[in-house]
Amino acid sequence: MPVIEKQIRELKVQRNKKLEPKITGFMRSFNITDLNTDVGKLRCNERNTKATVSKKSIQESLQKVLSQQQAGEAMDEIYLNRQVITKYTLSRVKK
């Protein structure tokens, strides 16, 4: 089974990294939403997601609104006084 799983993983990487970008690029450049193939229909869907909030993006946004010193103080306040959350999980111990 591990050999088959390795082949599946390689095929998924090839699909996600090489083939899918080429196909979606072709479909977008020719404004095609659905593409009929011998094995079925391919649809190019668009999904917008927001980028993660990083320390750099927060600081740049604060500097647009506040002065340099106020932005620095706000960043210190945000990062030094964050809430601490404790999570508990179970795990199996090997003998």
Secondary structure, 3 states (H helix, E strand, C coil): CHHHHHHHHHHHHHHHHHHHHHHHHHHHHCCCCEEEECCEEEECCCCCCCCCCCHHHHHHHHHHHCCHHHHHHHHHHHHHCCCCCCCCCCCCCCC
